[in-house]
Amino acid sequence: MAASEAQRMMAYDAQKKSVLVAYLLWWFLGSLGAHRFYLGRTGSAVAMLVITLLSIPLMLILIGFVGIAVVGVWWIVDAFLIPGIAKIHNMKLATYLG
């Protein structure tokens, strides 16, 4: 029984999400949605990535600045959401493994 508990703890430690890693990804690659990919929010990460990648060439005709502004606001809001998203992921993981 103790071995099973140890295995669950090891599985949890291997799969849990770190707030520090999420913030590092947010800071360096946030406009590409890397922190959201890491935290398991794939749909919104893809949306963030697509908006950024489409907005860069569209900046030549000034339309892209709207997309960059949207991603910029989203990026700032995510600074406050990261701890909660990581906590929710880790709680779901603990429930699944428990």
C-alpha positions in Angstrom: 0.0 0.0 0.0 2.8 2.4 0.8 4.4 1.7 -2.6 1.2 2.7 -4.3 1.0 5.9 -2.4 4.6 6.7 -3.3 3.9 6.0 -6.9 1.0 8.4 -6.9 3.1 11.1 -5.3 5.9 10.5 -7.9 3.3 10.7 -10.7 1.9 13.9 -9.2 5.3 15.5 -8.9 6.2 14.6 -12.4 3.0 16.0 -13.9 2.2 19.0 -11.8 2.6 22.5 -13.2 5.0 25.0 -11.8 3.9 28.6 -11.4 7.5 29.7 -11.9 7.9 27.9 -15.2 4.5 29.3 -16.3 5.7 32.9 -15.5 9.0 32.4 -17.3 7.1 31.2 -20.4 4.7 34.0 -20.0 7.5 36.6 -19.8 9.6 35.3 -22.7 7.0 33.7 -25.1 3.7 35.0 -23.7 2.5 36.6 -26.9 2.8 33.2 -28.6 0.7 31.5 -25.9 3.5 29.3 -24.6 2.4 29.6 -21.0 -1.1 28.5 -21.9 0.3 25.5 -23.8 2.3 24.6 -20.7 -0.8 24.9 -18.4 -2.9 22.7 -20.7 -5.1 25.5 -22.1 -4.4 24.5 -25.7 -7.4 26.1 -27.4 -6.7 29.6 -26.1 -3.0 29.1 -26.6 -3.6 28.3 -30.3 -5.9 31.4 -30.6 -3.2 33.6 -29.0 -0.5 32.1 -31.3 -2.7 32.6 -34.5 -3.6 36.2 -33.6 0.0 37.1 -33.0 1.3 35.4 -36.2 -1.4 36.9 -38.4 -1.0 40.4 -36.8 2.7 40.7 -37.5 2.5 40.8 -41.3 -0.8 42.8 -41.1 1.0 45.5 -39.3 2.3 46.6 -42.7 -1.2 47.8 -43.5 -1.9 49.0 -39.9 -4.7 46.4 -39.3 -2.3 44.2 -37.4 -1.9 46.6 -34.5 -5.4 45.7 -33.3 -4.4 42.1 -33.0 -1.2 43.0 -31.2 -3.2 45.2 -28.8 -5.6 42.4 -28.1 -2.8 39.9 -27.4 -1.1 42.6 -25.3 -4.1 43.0 -23.0 -4.6 39.2 -22.9 -0.9 38.9 -21.9 -1.3 41.3 -19.0 -4.5 39.7 -17.8 -2.8 36.3 -17.9 -0.2 37.6 -15.4 -3.0 37.5 -12.8 -4.6 34.3 -14.0 -1.5 32.0 -14.1 -1.5 31.0 -10.3 -5.2 30.1 -10.5 -4.9 28.1 -13.7 -1.9 26.2 -12.3 -3.7 25.5 -9.0 -6.8 24.2 -10.9 -4.7 21.9 -13.0 -2.8 20.6 -10.0 -6.0 20.0 -8.0 -7.5 18.1 -11.0 -4.3 16.1 -11.3 -4.4 15.2 -7.5 -8.0 14.2 -7.7 -7.3 12.0 -10.8 -4.3 10.3 -9.2 -5.9 10.1 -5.7 
